[in-house]
Amino acid sequence: MQIHSIRRSIILGSAALALAIPAIAAMLKTDAAKSSVSAVFQQMNVPVEGKFRKFNAQIDFDNAKPEGSKAMVEIDVASFDLGDPEYNKEVQKKEWFDAARFPKASFVSSMLKPNGAGKFDVVGKLTIKGKTADVRFPLTLKKEGGNQVFEGTLPIKRLAFNIGEGEWKDTGMVADEVLIKFRVVTTQ
């Protein structure tokens, strides 16, 4: 009787592993050289765009069942590049990203809902500077050669994440609205 239970457990365990393997195979590889994440904001009514030079995107996407797909993006906030070494140093300080205490920002999806051909609504949690908020944004998916390209814009309010403390809370100098733009190019 006990041998039968052990054999049954091994068979069930093997079947579970076999079912898990296709899910792992669906993980897409990010082409970092072709991918980008940036933040666009207004400073004294002038648009400014800074790029995050280091980030990691893990996307498990199934074309047949997109609603079961998952995504996780982790951004190295110290890699934020405004095109000037002094500005780059400034945004790492406590008043802005506080990169010493909060080196990473992240997004984890909780739902991907189809919304027409190549269009999706994404819901998830965004964490910046130790603050987490529920977010929702549109996403487009298109093919470029053998690659899949995920693109979108996530609007946020910087003050909701304590980005710009002290004198920088004044939205007359730096607007509260920030657009996080991304383009993630993946291969199977």
Order of alpha helices (4+ residues) and beta strands (2+ residues): alpha-beta-beta-beta-beta-beta-beta-alpha-beta-beta-beta-beta-beta
